[in-house]
Amino acid sequence: MIPSIIRQASAFILARPQPSYQRFLHQKIDFNEALIGIKGARGCGKTTLLLQHARAAKLEPAQVLYIACDHPAIVDLSLYELAQTFYQEGGQLLLFDEIHKSKNFAAHLKAIRDTFDLKVIFSGSSALRLEHELGDLSRRAVVYDLPVLSLREFMEMETGQVFDSVSLTELLEQHVNLAQQIMRQVRPIEQFKKYLNYGAYPFYRESLDNYPRKLLEVINQTIDSDLAGIYSIETSKLDKLKKLLYMICSTDPVELNISKLSAAVGTSWATLAKYLERMQAGNLIHIVRAGSGMRTVNKPDKLLLDNANLFQVLCASPNSGSLRESFFVSQLNYQHQVHYHDQGDFSVDEQWIFEIGGANKSLKQLKGQAQSYAALDDVVVGEGRRIPLWMFGMLY
């Protein structure tokens, strides 16, 4: 039996007006699959994607059921039994939101997939509990990642205009022409500065005044609820995780080292490494590791905040180098392998080398390196191997 409170909540939520803008992932998902998963950071737009698809499916209201797995009424209910009742009553599309809040959800999804002729789409926050439990579903579920907004998506939402995404190869070879085309539609630096402040999460459109507060809630819920609950981290250690975020925000990446971080949080490196891995799983940081064959393979990993907006709420004086590098990695990490490099700042797919810096950054550090480029802040149009940093936001 499906409790009336669940049915009513589903009806209310499905009836709500939905944003007209659809994120890029809509075009990549094969909605013909029977079991689809969408994972991503809190606030990146997973729920909106589910509801937009439900609207586009054009089914009868009774044939669609939306279940928020963090709803209090779901706590002691079986997802399988809910699906069984829904199927018996003629249901066709079942949406499970924030499914990582349900115990043993992978086993329930597997049973639902194997038993009923239902289309099921589920969402969960990042790689938290999903990564722990989805192993058994590898042959049954198609799981997609939804990253934060790209600069390209942000500009489309802000202006109502269309900007084509480009491949990294196209960007490197044609960046001057591409920049000039985009300049006919917008002022790129103006949009880029806005994006760094508030453009990474779609909920910025609800209220710019409340955006910092809501973003802090995302951070705190990820640490205090998701990380603490899934990994059984002691309450006394949670403030240390937040202190780590502050250090990453305010410190130049090259100055972060094992001893400094371990001393700051009062724990061993082995324990700290586990915390860092879990913060990456919660989409709070990027751990950028060394590429293969590097002479500096024994250096510690480079640590960056997951996206540029986090800097605005975690420290009063963000480190400009960390901010630039965080933007670069956040825009490339979705489609490419990013490692740090002993001569430049990053290697991408072990094919290209990038140095990140301000407008006056030279290519001297990259001398002798084939396929090397500088990604430069405060530059509208580049030349040769000097490419505007903002343009790397056009990749997805």
FENJO-V154219 format. One record per pair of residues at least 12 apart in sequence whose ideal C-beta (glycine too) atoms are under 10 Angstrom apart, sorted by the first residue. I is the first residue (numbers start at 1). J is the second residue. D is the distance in whole Angstrom. If there is no record, write none. Layout:
# FENJO-V154219
I,J,D / I,J,D
This chain:
# FENJO-V154219
1,77,9 / 1,81,8 / 1,82,9 / 1,85,6 / 2,65,7 / 2,67,9 / 2,77,9 / 2,81,9 / 2,82,6 / 2,83,10 / 2,84,10 / 2,85,5 / 2,86,7 / 2,89,8 / 2,91,9 / 3,71,10 / 3,73,6 / 3,74,9 / 3,77,8 / 3,82,9 / 4,73,10 / 5,71,8 / 5,72,9 / 5,73,5 / 5,74,10 / 6,65,8 / 6,66,9 / 6,67,6 / 6,68,9 / 6,71,7 / 6,73,6 / 6,74,7 / 6,77,8 / 6,82,8 / 7,62,9 / 7,65,8 / 7,66,10 / 7,67,10 / 7,86,10 / 9,66,8 / 9,67,8 / 9,68,7 / 9,71,6 / 9,73,8 / 9,74,10 / 10,54,10 / 10,61,9 / 10,64,8 / 10,65,5 / 10,66,4 / 10,67,7 / 10,68,9 / 10,71,10 / 10,95,8 / 11,61,7 / 11,62,10 / 11,64,10 / 11,65,9 / 11,66,9 / 12,66,9 / 13,47,9 / 13,50,10 / 13,51,7 / 13,54,9 / 13,66,5 / 13,67,10 / 13,68,8 / 13,95,9 / 13,97,9 / 14,50,10 / 14,51,7 / 14,54,6 / 14,55,8 / 14,61,7 / 14,64,6 / 14,65,9 / 14,66,6 / 14,95,9 / 15,51,10 / 15,55,10 / 15,61,8 / 16,51,7 / 16,55,10 / 17,51,10 / 17,55,10 / 18,47,10 / 18,48,7 / 18,49,10 / 18,51,5 / 18,52,5 / 18,53,10 / 18,54,9 / 18,55,6 / 18,56,10 / 19,45,9 / 19,48,6 / 19,51,9 / 19,52,8 / 19,157,8 / 19,202,7 / 19,205,8 / 20,52,9 / 20,157,10 / 20,160,9 / 21,45,10 / 21,48,9 / 21,52,9 / 21,153,8 / 21,156,7 / 21,157,5 / 21,160,9 / 21,202,8 / 21,205,9 / 22,45,10 / 22,48,9 / 22,49,8 / 22,52,6 / 22,53,9 / 22,56,9 / 22,153,10 / 23,40,10 / 23,44,9 / 23,45,6 / 23,46,10 / 23,48,8 / 23,49,6 / 23,52,9 / 23,146,7 / 23,147,9 / 23,149,8 / 23,150,9 / 23,153,6 / 23,156,10 / 23,157,9 / 23,202,8 / 23,396,10 / 24,146,9 / 24,147,9 / 24,149,9 / 24,150,8 / 24,152,8 / 24,153,7 / 24,156,10 / 24,165,7 / 24,334,10 / 24,396,6 / 25,38,7 / 25,40,9 / 25,44,10 / 25,45,9 / 25,46,9 / 25,49,7 / 25,144,6 / 25,145,8 / 25,146,5 / 25,147,9 / 25,396,9 / 26,49,7 / 26,52,7 / 26,53,8 / 26,56,9 / 28,144,7 / 28,146,10 / 28,396,9 / 29,49,8 / 29,53,8 / 29,121,9 / 29,142,8 / 29,144,6 / 29,146,10 / 30,142,7 / 30,144,9 / 31,53,7 / 31,56,9 / 31,57,8 / 31,93,10 / 31,119,8 / 31,121,8 / 32,119,9 / 32,142,10 / 33,119,8 / 33,120,9 / 33,121,9 / 33,140,10 / 33,141,8 / 33,142,5 / 34,112,9 / 34,113,6 / 34,114,10 / 34,116,9 / 34,117,8 / 34,118,7 / 34,119,6 / 34,120,7 / 34,121,10 / 34,140,8 / 34,141,9 / 34,142,9 / 35,94,10 / 35,109,7 / 35,110,9 / 35,112,8 / 35,113,5 / 35,114,10 / 35,118,9 / 35,119,8 / 35,120,5 / 35,121,8 / 35,122,8 / 35,137,7 / 35,140,5 / 35,141,4 / 35,142,7 / 35,143,9 / 36,50,10 / 36,53,9 / 36,119,8 / 36,120,7 / 36,121,5 / 36,122,7 / 36,123,9 / 36,141,7 / 36,142,6 / 36,143,8 / 36,144,7 / 37,96,9 / 37,99,8 / 37,109,8 / 37,120,9 / 37,121,8 / 37,122,5 / 37,123,7 / 37,124,7 / 37,130,7 / 37,134,7 / 37,137,8 / 37,141,5 / 37,142,7 / 37,143,4 / 37,144,7 / 37,145,10 / 38,50,7 / 38,53,10 / 38,97,10 / 38,99,10 / 38,121,7 / 38,122,7 / 38,123,5 / 38,124,8 / 38,130,10 / 38,142,10 / 38,143,7 / 38,144,5 / 38,145,8 / 38,146,6 / 39,99,10 / 39,100,9 / 39,122,9 / 39,123,7 / 39,124,5 / 39,125,7 / 39,126,6 / 39,127,7 / 39,128,9 / 39,130,5 / 39,131,8 / 39,134,9 / 39,143,6 / 39,144,7 / 39,145,6 / 39,146,7 / 39,283,9 / 40,123,8 / 40,124,8 / 40,125,7 / 40,126,6 / 40,127,10 / 40,144,9 / 40,145,6 / 40,146,4 / 40,147,7 / 40,148,8 / 40,283,7 / 41,125,7 / 41,126,5 / 41,127,10 / 41,128,10 / 41,145,10 / 41,146,8 / 41,147,8 / 41,148,6 / 41,200,9 / 41,201,8 / 41,218,7 / 41,222,8 / 41,282,8 / 41,283,3 / 41,284,8 / 41,306,7 / 41,307,8 / 42,98,9 / 42,125,5 / 42,126,8 / 42,128,10 / 42,201,9 / 42,203,10 / 42,215,10 / 42,217,9 / 42,218,5 / 42,219,9 / 42,221,6 / 42,222,6 / 42,225,9 / 42,226,8 / 42,282,8 / 42,283,8 / 42,284,10 / 43,125,9 / 43,148,8 / 43,200,9 / 43,201,5 / 43,202,8 / 43,203,6 / 43,204,10 / 43,214,7 / 43,215,8 / 43,217,9 / 43,218,5 / 43,219,10 / 43,221,9 / 43,222,10 / 43,283,9 / 44,123,10 / 44,125,9 / 44,126,9 / 44,145,10 / 44,146,5 / 44,147,7 / 44,148,5 / 44,149,8 / 44,200,8 / 44,201,6 / 44,202,7 / 44,203,9 / 44,218,9 / 44,283,8 / 44,307,10 / 45,123,10 / 45,146,6 / 45,147,10 / 45,148,9 / 45,149,8 / 45,153,10 / 45,201,8 / 45,202,5 / 45,203,8 / 46,97,7 / 46,98,8 / 46,121,10 / 46,122,10 / 46,123,4 / 46,124,8 / 46,125,8 / 46,126,10 / 46,144,10 / 46,146,6 / 47,66,9 / 47,68,8 / 47,95,9 / 47,97,5 / 47,98,8 / 47,123,7 / 48,202,7 / 48,203,9 / 49,121,9 / 49,123,8 / 49,144,9 / 49,146,7 / 49,202,10 / 50,66,7 / 50,93,10 / 50,95,5 / 50,96,9 / 50,97,6 / 50,121,6 / 50,122,9 / 50,123,6 / 51,64,10 / 51,66,7 / 51,95,8 / 51,97,9 / 53,93,8 / 53,95,8 / 53,119,10 / 53,121,7 / 54,66,7 / 54,93,6 / 54,95,6 / 54,121,9 / 57,92,8 / 57,93,6 / 57,119,8 / 59,91,9 / 59,92,6 / 59,93,6 / 59,119,10 / 60,90,8 / 60,91,10 / 60,92,9 / 62,86,10 / 62,89,7 / 62,90,7 / 62,91,7 / 62,92,9 / 63,86,9 / 63,89,9 / 63,90,6 / 63,91,6 / 63,92,4 / 63,93,6 / 63,94,10 / 64,86,9 / 64,91,7 / 64,92,7 / 64,93,5 / 64,94,8 / 64,95,7 / 64,119,10 / 65,82,8 / 65,83,9 / 65,85,9 / 65,86,5 / 65,89,9 / 65,91,6 / 65,92,9 / 65,93,8 / 65,94,5 / 65,95,7 / 65,96,9 / 65,118,10 / 66,93,9 / 66,94,8 / 66,95,5 / 66,96,9 / 66,97,7 / 66,121,10 / 67,79,8 / 67,82,7 / 67,83,9 / 67,86,9 / 67,94,7 / 67,95,7 / 67,96,5 / 67,97,7 / 67,98,9 / 67,99,9 / 67,102,9 / 67,122,9 / 68,95,9 / 68,96,9 / 68,97,5 / 68,98,6 / 68,99,10 / 68,101,9 / 68,123,10 / 69,96,6 / 69,97,6 / 69,98,5 / 69,99,5 / 69,100,8 / 69,101,4 / 69,102,5 / 69,103,10 / 69,105,7 / 69,122,8 / 69,123,9 / 69,124,9 / 70,97,8 / 70,98,5 / 70,99,9 / 70,100,9 / 70,101,4 / 70,102,9 / 70,225,9 / 71,97,9 / 71,98,9 / 71,101,9 / 74,96,9 / 74,98,10 / 74,101,8 / 74,102,7 / 75,101,9 / 75,102,9 / 75,103,9 / 76,103,10 / 77,102,9 / 78,102,9 / 78,103,10 / 78,104,9 / 78,108,7 / 78,111,10 / 79,94,9 / 79,96,7 / 79,99,8 / 79,102,6 / 79,103,9 / 79,104,9 / 79,105,6 / 79,107,9 / 79,108,4 / 79,109,7 / 79,111,9 / 79,112,7 / 79,120,10 / 79,122,9 / 80,104,10 / 80,105,10 / 80,107,8 / 80,108,5 / 80,109,9 / 80,110,9 / 80,111,5 / 80,112,6 / 80,115,8 / 80,116,9 / 81,108,9 / 82,94,8 / 82,96,9 / 82,108,9 / 82,112,9 / 83,96,9 / 83,108,8 / 83,109,9 / 83,111,8 / 83,112,5 / 83,113,10 / 83,115,8 / 83,116,6 / 83,118,6 / 83,120,7 / 84,111,9 / 84,112,8 / 84,115,8 / 84,116,7 / 84,118,10 / 86,112,10 / 86,116,9 / 86,118,7 / 87,112,9 / 87,115,8 / 87,116,4 / 87,117,7 / 87,118,5 / 88,116,9 / 91,116,9 / 91,118,7 / 91,119,9 / 92,117,9 / 92,118,7 / 92,119,6 / 93,118,8 / 93,119,5 / 93,120,8 / 93,121,7 / 94,112,8 / 94,116,9 / 94,118,5 / 94,119,7 / 94,120,5 / 94,121,8 / 94,122,9 / 95,119,9 / 95,120,8 / 95,121,5 / 95,122,7 / 95,123,8 / 96,108,9 / 96,109,8 / 96,112,9 / 96,120,7 / 96,121,7 / 96,122,4 / 96,123,7 / 96,124,9 / 97,121,9 / 97,122,8 / 97,123,5 / 97,124,9 / 98,122,9 / 98,123,6 / 98,124,6 / 98,125,7 / 98,226,10 / 99,120,10 / 99,121,10 / 99,122,4 / 99,123,7 / 99,124,5 / 99,125,9 / 99,129,9 / 99,130,8 / 99,133,9 / 100,122,9 / 100,123,9 / 100,124,4 / 100,125,6 / 100,126,9 / 100,127,10 / 100,128,6 / 100,129,4 / 100,130,6 / 100,131,10 / 100,132,9 / 100,133,8 / 100,134,10 / 100,226,8 / 100,229,9 / 100,230,8 / 101,124,8 / 101,125,9 / 101,129,8 / 101,225,9 / 101,226,9 / 101,229,9 / 102,122,9 / 102,124,10 / 102,129,9 / 102,133,10 / 103,129,10 / 103,133,10 / 104,133,8 / 105,122,8 / 105,124,8 / 105,129,8 / 105,130,9 / 105,133,6 / 105,134,9 / 105,137,10 / 106,129,9 / 106,130,9 / 106,132,9 / 106,133,4 / 106,134,6 / 106,135,8 / 106,136,6 / 106,137,6 / 106,140,10 / 106,141,9 / 107,133,8 / 107,136,7 / 107,137,9 / 109,122,7 / 109,133,9 / 109,134,9 / 109,136,9 / 109,137,6 / 109,140,8 / 109,141,7 / 110,134,10 / 110,136,6 / 110,137,6 / 110,139,10 / 110,140,6 / 110,141,9 / 112,140,10 / 113,137,8 / 113,139,10 / 113,140,5 / 113,141,7 / 114,140,8 / 120,141,9 / 121,141,10 / 122,134,10 / 122,137,10 / 122,141,8 / 122,143,9 / 123,144,10 / 123,146,8 / 124,143,9 / 124,226,10 / 125,218,10 / 125,221,9 / 125,222,7 / 125,225,10 / 125,226,6 / 125,230,10 / 125,281,9 / 125,282,7 / 125,283,8 / 126,145,9 / 126,146,10 / 126,222,8 / 126,226,8 / 126,280,9 / 126,281,6 / 126,282,6 / 126,283,5 / 126,284,9 / 126,306,10 / 127,145,9 / 127,277,10 / 127,278,10 / 127,280,8 / 127,281,4 / 127,282,8 / 127,283,8 / 128,222,8 / 128,225,10 / 128,226,5 / 128,227,7 / 128,229,9 / 128,230,5 / 128,231,9 / 128,278,8 / 128,281,6 / 128,282,6 / 128,283,9 / 129,226,8 / 129,229,9 / 129,230,5 / 129,231,9 / 129,281,9 / 130,143,8 / 130,230,10 / 130,281,9 / 131,143,10 / 131,230,10 / 131,281,7 / 132,230,7 / 132,231,10 / 132,281,9 / 145,333,10 / 145,334,7 / 146,334,9 / 147,200,9 / 147,283,9 / 147,306,9 / 147,307,9 / 147,330,7 / 147,331,9 / 147,333,8 / 147,334,5 / 147,335,9 / 147,396,7 / 148,199,9 / 148,200,4 / 148,201,6 / 148,202,9 / 148,283,8 / 148,306,7 / 148,307,5 / 148,308,9 / 148,309,8 / 148,310,10 / 148,330,7 / 148,331,9 / 148,334,9 / 149,195,8 / 149,199,6 / 149,200,6 / 149,201,7 / 149,202,6 / 149,204,9 / 149,307,9 / 149,309,9 / 149,330,10 / 149,393,9 / 149,396,10 / 150,163,10 / 150,165,8 / 150,195,9 / 150,199,9 / 150,200,9 / 150,330,9 / 150,331,6 / 150,334,8 / 150,392,9 / 150,393,5 / 150,394,7 / 150,395,7 / 150,396,5 / 151,163,9 / 151,188,9 / 151,191,7 / 151,192,6 / 151,194,10 / 151,195,5 / 151,196,9 / 151,199,7 / 151,200,9 / 151,308,10 / 151,327,8 / 151,330,10 / 151,331,7 / 151,389,10 / 151,390,6 / 151,391,9 / 151,392,8 / 151,393,2 / 151,394,7 / 151,395,9 / 151,396,10 / 152,164,8 / 152,165,6 / 152,166,9 / 152,182,9 / 152,191,10 / 152,195,10 / 152,331,9 / 152,391,10 / 152,393,6 / 152,394,5 / 152,395,8 / 152,396,7 / 153,165,9 / 153,195,10 / 153,199,9 / 153,200,10 / 153,202,9 / 153,393,9 / 153,394,10 / 153,396,8 / 154,191,7 / 154,192,9 / 154,194,8 / 154,195,5 / 154,198,9 / 154,199,4 / 154,200,8 / 154,201,10 / 154,202,9 / 154,204,9 / 154,393,8 / 155,182,8 / 155,185,8 / 155,186,6 / 155,188,8 / 155,190,10 / 155,191,5 / 155,192,9 / 155,194,9 / 155,195,8 / 155,199,9 / 155,390,10 / 155,393,8 / 155,394,9 / 157,199,8 / 157,202,7 / 157,204,9 / 157,205,7 / 158,186,8 / 158,190,10 / 158,191,7 / 158,194,7 / 158,195,9 / 158,199,8 / 158,204,10 / 158,205,9 / 159,185,7 / 159,186,6 / 159,191,8 / 161,182,10 / 161,185,5 / 161,186,7 / 162,185,9 / 163,178,10 / 163,181,9 / 163,182,7 / 163,185,7 / 163,186,8 / 163,191,10 / 163,393,10 / 163,394,7 / 164,178,9 / 164,181,9 / 164,182,10 / 164,394,8 / 165,335,10 / 165,393,10 / 165,394,6 / 165,395,6 / 165,396,6 / 166,178,6 / 166,391,8 / 166,392,10 / 166,394,5 / 166,395,7 / 166,396,10 / 167,335,9 / 167,394,10 / 167,395,7 / 168,332,7 / 168,335,8 / 168,336,7 / 168,348,7 / 168,349,8 / 168,351,9 / 168,352,7 / 168,392,8 / 168,394,10 / 168,395,6 / 169,351,10 / 169,352,9 / 170,394,9 / 170,395,9 / 171,373,10 / 171,387,7 / 171,391,6 / 171,392,7 / 171,394,7 / 171,395,7 / 172,348,10 / 172,352,7 / 172,354,10 / 172,371,8 / 172,373,7 / 172,385,8 / 172,387,7 / 172,391,10 / 175,373,9 / 175,381,8 / 175,382,6 / 175,383,9 / 175,384,9 / 175,385,10 / 175,386,9 / 175,387,5 / 175,388,7 / 175,391,6 / 175,392,10 / 175,394,9 / 176,381,6 / 176,382,6 / 176,383,7 / 176,384,9 / 176,387,9 / 176,388,10 / 176,391,10 / 177,381,10 / 178,381,10 / 178,387,10 / 178,388,10 / 178,391,7 / 178,394,7 / 179,379,9 / 179,380,7 / 179,381,5 / 179,382,7 / 179,387,9 / 179,388,6 / 179,390,9 / 179,391,6 / 179,394,9 / 180,380,9 / 180,381,7 / 182,380,10 / 182,381,10 / 182,388,10 / 182,390,9 / 182,391,8 / 182,394,8 / 183,380,7 / 183,381,7 / 187,380,8 / 188,379,10 / 188,380,6 / 188,381,9 / 188,388,7 / 188,390,5 / 188,391,8 / 188,393,9 / 188,394,10 / 189,377,9 / 189,378,7 / 189,379,8 / 189,380,6 / 189,388,8 / 189,389,10 / 189,390,7 / 191,390,8 / 191,393,9 / 192,308,10 / 192,327,9 / 192,377,9 / 192,378,9 / 192,380,10 / 192,388,9 / 192,389,8 / 192,390,4 / 192,391,9 / 192,393,7 / 193,378,10 / 193,390,9 / 194,208,10 / 195,307,10 / 195,308,7 / 195,309,8 / 195,327,8 / 195,390,8 / 195,393,7 / 196,307,9 / 196,308,4 / 196,309,7 / 196,311,8 / 196,312,8 / 196,318,9 / 196,323,7 / 196,324,9 / 196,326,9 / 196,327,7 / 196,377,10 / 196,390,9 / 196,393,10 / 197,211,9 / 197,212,9 / 197,308,8 / 197,309,7 / 197,311,9 / 197,312,6 / 198,211,5 / 198,212,8 / 198,215,8 / 198,308,10 / 198,309,6 / 198,312,7 / 199,211,10 / 199,307,9 / 199,308,8 / 199,309,7 / 199,393,9 / 200,215,9 / 200,306,9 / 200,307,4 / 200,308,6 / 200,309,4 / 200,310,8 / 200,312,10 / 200,327,9 / 200,330,8 / 201,214,8 / 201,215,7 / 201,218,7 / 201,307,8 / 201,309,7 / 201,310,10 / 203,215,8 / 203,218,9 / 204,309,8 / 211,309,8 / 211,312,9 / 211,313,9 / 212,309,9 / 212,312,7 / 212,313,5 / 213,313,8 / 214,313,10 / 215,309,6 / 215,310,7 / 215,312,8 / 215,313,5 / 215,314,9 / 216,310,10 / 216,313,5 / 216,314,8 / 217,313,10 / 218,282,10 / 218,283,9 / 218,284,9 / 218,309,10 / 218,310,9 / 218,313,9 / 219,241,10 / 219,242,8 / 219,245,7 / 219,282,9 / 219,283,10 / 219,284,7 / 219,306,10 / 219,310,7 / 219,313,7 / 219,314,7 / 220,238,9 / 220,242,8 / 221,282,10 / 222,241,10 / 222,278,10 / 222,279,8 / 222,281,10 / 222,282,4 / 222,283,7 / 222,284,6 / 223,237,10 / 223,238,6 / 223,239,9 / 223,241,5 / 223,242,6 / 223,245,8 / 223,278,9 / 223,279,8 / 223,282,7 / 223,284,7 / 224,238,6 / 224,239,10 / 224,241,9 / 224,242,9 / 226,278,9 / 226,281,9 / 226,282,6 / 226,283,10 / 226,284,10 / 227,241,7 / 227,275,9 / 227,278,5 / 227,279,7 / 227,281,8 / 227,282,5 / 227,284,9 / 228,241,9 / 228,278,10 / 230,278,8 / 230,281,9 / 230,282,9 / 231,274,8 / 231,275,9 / 231,277,10 / 231,278,5 / 231,281,9 / 231,282,10 / 233,274,9 / 233,275,8 / 233,278,8 / 237,265,8 / 237,266,9 / 237,267,8 / 237,271,9 / 237,275,7 / 238,275,10 / 239,265,9 / 240,264,8 / 240,265,4 / 240,266,7 / 240,267,7 / 240,271,10 / 240,272,9 / 240,275,8 / 241,265,8 / 241,272,10 / 241,275,6 / 241,276,9 / 241,278,8 / 241,279,6 / 241,282,9 / 241,284,8 / 241,285,10 / 242,265,10 / 242,279,10 / 242,284,10 / 242,314,8 / 243,261,10 / 243,264,6 / 243,265,6 / 243,266,10 / 244,256,10 / 244,261,7 / 244,264,7 / 244,265,6 / 244,272,8 / 244,275,7 / 244,276,7 / 244,279,7 / 244,284,9 / 244,285,8 / 244,303,8 / 245,279,8 / 245,284,6 / 245,285,7 / 245,303,10 / 245,305,7 / 245,306,10 / 245,310,7 / 245,311,10 / 245,313,10 / 245,314,5 / 245,315,9 / 246,264,9 / 246,314,6 / 246,315,6 / 246,316,10 / 247,260,8 / 247,261,7 / 247,264,6 / 247,265,9 / 247,303,9 / 247,314,10 / 247,315,9 / 248,261,9 / 248,276,10 / 248,279,9 / 248,284,9 / 248,285,6 / 248,286,10 / 248,302,10 / 248,303,5 / 248,304,7 / 248,305,6 / 248,306,10 / 248,310,9 / 248,311,9 / 248,314,8 / 248,315,9 / 248,319,9 / 248,322,7 / 248,326,9 / 249,304,10 / 249,305,6 / 249,310,7 / 249,311,5 / 249,312,9 / 249,313,9 / 249,314,4 / 249,315,4 / 249,316,9 / 249,317,9 / 249,318,6 / 249,319,7 / 249,322,7 / 249,323,9 / 249,326,9 / 250,311,9 / 250,314,8 / 250,315,4 / 250,316,8 / 250,317,6 / 250,318,7 / 250,319,6 / 250,322,8 / 251,303,9 / 251,315,9 / 251,319,6 / 251,321,9 / 251,322,7 / 252,319,5 / 252,320,9 / 252,321,5 / 252,322,7 / 252,325,10 / 253,288,8 / 253,301,10 / 253,302,5 / 253,303,7 / 253,304,6 / 253,319,8 / 253,321,7 / 253,322,6 / 253,325,6 / 253,326,9 / 253,340,8 / 253,345,8 / 253,356,10 / 254,299,10 / 254,302,8 / 254,321,8 / 254,322,10 / 254,340,10 / 254,345,9 / 255,319,9 / 255,321,10 / 255,322,10 / 256,300,7 / 256,301,9 / 256,302,8 / 256,303,6 / 256,304,10 / 256,322,9 / 257,299,9 / 257,300,6 / 258,272,8 / 258,273,9 / 258,299,10 / 258,300,5 / 258,301,10 / 259,300,10 / 260,300,10 / 261,273,10 / 261,275,10 / 261,276,8 / 261,300,8 / 261,303,8 / 269,300,9 / 273,287,9 / 273,300,10 / 273,301,9 / 276,301,8 / 276,303,7 / 279,303,9 / 279,305,10 / 279,306,9 / 280,301,10 / 280,303,9 / 280,306,8 / 282,306,9 / 283,306,5 / 283,307,8 / 283,310,10 / 283,330,10 / 284,305,7 / 284,306,6 / 284,307,10 / 284,310,7 / 284,314,10 / 285,303,6 / 285,304,7 / 285,305,6 / 285,306,6 / 285,310,9 / 285,326,9 / 286,301,9 / 286,302,8 / 286,303,7 / 286,304,5 / 286,305,7 / 286,306,6 / 286,307,9 / 286,325,9 / 286,326,7 / 286,329,5 / 286,330,7 / 286,333,6 / 286,338,8 / 287,300,10 / 287,301,5 / 287,302,8 / 287,303,6 / 287,304,8 / 288,301,6 / 288,302,4 / 288,303,8 / 288,304,6 / 288,325,8 / 288,329,6 / 288,333,9 / 288,338,6 / 288,339,6 / 288,340,5 / 288,341,10 / 288,345,9 / 288,346,7 / 288,347,10 / 289,301,5 / 289,302,8 / 289,337,10 / 289,338,9 / 289,339,6 / 289,340,7 / 290,302,9 / 290,339,6 / 290,340,6 / 290,341,8 / 290,342,8 / 290,347,9 / 291,337,8 / 291,338,9 / 291,339,4 / 291,340,7 / 291,341,6 / 291,342,9 / 291,346,9 / 291,347,5 / 291,348,9 / 291,349,9 / 291,350,5 / 291,353,9 / 292,339,8 / 292,347,9 / 292,350,7 / 293,342,10 / 293,347,10 / 293,350,8 / 294,339,8 / 294,340,8 / 294,341,7 / 294,342,5 / 294,343,9 / 294,347,8 / 295,342,5 / 295,343,9 / 296,340,8 / 296,341,8 / 296,342,4 / 296,343,9 / 297,342,9 / 299,340,8 / 299,342,8 / 301,339,10 / 301,340,8 / 302,322,10 / 302,325,8 / 302,329,9 / 302,338,10 / 302,339,9 / 302,340,5 / 302,341,10 / 302,345,8 / 302,346,9 / 303,322,9 / 303,326,10 / 304,321,10 / 304,322,6 / 304,323,9 / 304,324,10 / 304,325,6 / 304,326,4 / 304,327,9 / 304,328,9 / 304,329,6 / 304,330,8 / 304,333,10 / 304,338,10 / 304,340,10 / 305,318,9 / 305,322,7 / 305,323,8 / 305,325,9 / 305,326,5 / 305,327,10 / 305,329,9 / 305,330,9 / 306,326,7 / 306,329,9 / 306,330,6 / 306,333,9 / 307,326,6 / 307,327,7 / 307,329,9 / 307,330,5 / 307,331,9 / 307,333,10 / 308,322,10 / 308,323,6 / 308,324,9 / 308,325,10 / 308,326,6 / 308,327,5 / 308,328,10 / 308,330,7 / 308,331,10 / 308,393,10 / 309,326,9 / 309,327,10 / 309,330,10 / 310,323,10 / 310,326,8 / 310,330,10 / 311,323,5 / 311,326,7 / 311,327,10 / 320,357,9 / 320,358,8 / 320,377,8 / 321,345,9 / 321,356,7 / 321,357,8 / 321,358,9 / 321,377,10 / 323,356,10 / 323,377,9 / 324,345,9 / 324,356,5 / 324,357,7 / 324,358,8 / 324,361,10 / 324,375,8 / 324,376,9 / 324,377,5 / 324,389,6 / 325,338,10 / 325,340,9 / 325,345,6 / 325,346,8 / 325,354,10 / 325,356,5 / 325,357,10 / 325,375,9 / 325,389,10 / 326,356,10 / 327,356,9 / 327,375,9 / 327,377,9 / 327,389,7 / 327,390,9 / 327,392,8 / 327,393,7 / 328,345,8 / 328,346,7 / 328,348,9 / 328,354,7 / 328,356,5 / 328,375,6 / 328,377,10 / 328,389,7 / 328,392,6 / 328,393,9 / 329,345,10 / 329,346,7 / 329,348,10 / 329,356,9 / 329,392,10 / 330,392,9 / 330,393,9 / 331,389,9 / 331,390,10 / 331,391,9 / 331,392,5 / 331,393,5 / 331,394,8 / 331,395,6 / 331,396,8 / 332,346,8 / 332,348,6 / 332,349,9 / 332,352,10 / 332,354,9 / 332,375,10 / 332,392,6 / 332,393,10 / 332,395,7 / 332,396,9 / 333,348,10 / 334,395,8 / 334,396,6 / 335,348,10 / 335,349,9 / 335,395,6 / 335,396,6 / 336,348,5 / 336,349,5 / 336,351,9 / 336,352,9 / 336,395,8 / 337,349,5 / 337,350,7 / 337,351,9 / 338,354,9 / 341,353,6 / 341,354,8 / 341,355,9 / 341,366,9 / 341,369,9 / 341,372,9 / 343,355,9 / 343,365,6 / 343,366,6 / 343,367,9 / 343,368,8 / 343,369,6 / 343,372,8 / 344,356,8 / 344,363,10 / 344,365,7 / 344,366,5 / 344,369,7 / 344,372,6 / 344,373,9 / 344,374,9 / 344,375,10 / 345,357,8 / 345,365,9 / 345,366,10 / 345,374,10 / 345,375,8 / 346,375,9 / 347,369,10 / 347,371,9 / 347,372,9 / 348,371,9 / 348,373,10 / 348,392,10 / 351,370,10 / 351,371,6 / 352,369,10 / 352,370,9 / 352,371,5 / 352,372,7 / 352,373,7 / 353,365,10 / 353,366,6 / 353,369,5 / 353,370,8 / 353,371,6 / 353,372,4 / 353,373,7 / 353,374,10 / 354,366,9 / 354,371,10 / 354,372,7 / 354,373,5 / 354,374,7 / 354,375,5 / 354,385,10 / 354,387,9 / 354,389,10 / 354,392,9 / 355,369,9 / 355,372,7 / 355,373,8 / 355,374,5 / 355,375,7 / 355,376,9 / 355,385,10 / 355,386,10 / 356,373,10 / 356,374,8 / 356,375,5 / 356,376,8 / 356,377,8 / 356,389,7 / 356,392,10 / 357,374,7 / 357,375,8 / 357,376,6 / 357,377,7 / 357,389,9 / 358,376,7 / 358,377,5 / 358,378,6 / 358,379,9 / 358,389,9 / 359,376,6 / 359,377,7 / 359,378,4 / 359,379,5 / 359,380,10 / 359,386,9 / 359,388,9 / 359,389,10 / 360,376,8 / 360,378,9 / 360,379,10 / 361,374,5 / 361,375,9 / 361,376,6 / 361,377,8 / 361,379,9 / 361,386,8 / 361,389,10 / 362,374,8 / 362,386,9 / 363,384,9 / 363,385,6 / 363,386,7 / 366,385,8 / 371,385,9 / 372,385,7 / 373,385,5 / 373,386,7 / 373,387,6 / 374,386,5 / 374,387,7 / 374,389,9 / 375,387,6 / 375,388,8 / 375,389,5 / 375,390,9 / 375,391,8 / 375,392,6 / 376,388,6 / 376,389,6 / 376,390,9 / 376,391,10 / 377,389,5 / 377,390,8 / 378,390,9 / 379,391,9
